[in-house]
Amino acid sequence: MPMAEFTMALLIVYAGVGLCVAAAFLLVGLDRIDDSARGVYAFRPLLIPGVMLLWPLVVTRWMTLEFERREVSGAMTGRSNEKADRS
């Protein structure tokens, strides 16, 4: 029985983290990475189950796009990477 309890606890933690990621992504992240999703809130509840299930992929993709967006905006404003300046 302890193995079943451990598996159940692991699933609950996974779902809890997924719910937190879904809330953050759907409230903040989606607007930042997808221009066509700005101001459109009716479809977001439909994404909750998928984001909860695939949260590791969502976080990875979100962070990748966020870093790319920052690099592009830094290059457009004339800012260079601080690490490159130190080298």
C-alpha positions as CSV (number, residue, x, y, z in Angstrom):
1,M,0.0,0.0,0.0
2,P,2.8,2.5,0.6
3,M,3.7,2.5,-3.1
4,A,0.1,3.4,-4.0
5,E,0.1,6.2,-1.5
6,F,3.4,7.5,-2.8
7,T,2.1,7.4,-6.4
8,M,-1.0,9.2,-5.4
9,A,1.0,11.9,-3.5
10,L,3.2,12.3,-6.6
11,L,0.2,12.8,-8.8
12,I,-1.3,15.3,-6.5
13,V,1.9,17.3,-6.4
14,Y,2.2,17.1,-10.2
15,A,-1.3,18.4,-10.6
16,G,-0.8,21.1,-8.0
17,V,2.3,22.4,-9.8
18,G,0.4,22.1,-13.1
19,L,-2.4,24.2,-11.7
20,C,0.0,26.9,-10.6
21,V,1.7,26.9,-13.9
22,A,-1.6,27.1,-15.7
23,A,-2.7,30.0,-13.7
24,A,0.5,31.9,-14.2
25,F,0.7,31.1,-17.9
26,L,-2.9,31.9,-18.7
27,L,-2.9,35.1,-16.8
28,V,0.5,36.5,-17.7
29,G,2.5,34.3,-20.1
30,L,0.0,33.8,-22.9
31,D,-0.3,37.5,-23.6
32,R,3.5,37.9,-23.7
33,I,4.2,35.1,-26.2
34,D,1.2,35.2,-28.4
35,D,0.1,38.6,-29.8
36,S,-3.2,37.2,-31.1
37,A,-4.2,36.0,-27.6
38,R,-4.2,39.5,-26.1
39,G,-7.5,40.5,-24.7
40,V,-9.2,37.2,-25.6
41,Y,-10.1,35.5,-22.3
42,A,-13.1,33.2,-23.3
43,F,-10.9,30.3,-24.5
44,R,-8.4,30.3,-21.7
45,P,-10.4,28.1,-19.3
46,L,-10.4,25.5,-22.1
47,L,-6.6,25.4,-22.0
48,I,-6.3,24.6,-18.2
49,P,-6.4,20.8,-18.5
50,G,-3.8,20.7,-21.2
51,V,-1.5,23.1,-19.5
52,M,-1.8,21.1,-16.2
53,L,-0.9,17.9,-18.0
54,L,1.9,19.3,-20.1
55,W,3.3,21.9,-17.7
56,P,7.0,20.9,-18.0
57,L,6.8,21.5,-21.8
58,V,4.8,24.7,-21.3
59,V,7.4,26.1,-18.9
60,T,10.3,25.2,-21.1
61,R,8.7,26.8,-24.2
62,W,7.6,29.8,-22.3
63,M,11.1,30.5,-20.9
64,T,12.7,29.9,-24.3
65,L,10.4,32.4,-25.9
66,E,10.8,34.9,-23.1
67,F,14.6,34.8,-23.3
68,E,14.4,35.2,-27.1
69,R,12.0,38.1,-26.8
70,R,14.4,39.8,-24.3
71,E,17.4,39.3,-26.6
72,V,15.5,40.7,-29.5
73,S,14.2,43.7,-27.6
74,G,17.7,44.3,-26.2
75,A,19.2,44.2,-29.6
76,M,16.6,46.6,-31.0
77,T,17.2,49.1,-28.2
78,G,21.0,48.9,-28.7
79,R,21.6,47.1,-25.4
80,S,24.2,44.4,-25.6
81,N,24.5,41.3,-23.5
82,E,26.3,42.1,-20.2
83,K,28.2,38.8,-20.3
84,A,29.5,39.6,-23.8
85,D,30.7,43.0,-22.6
86,R,32.7,41.4,-19.8
87,S,34.5,39.0,-22.0
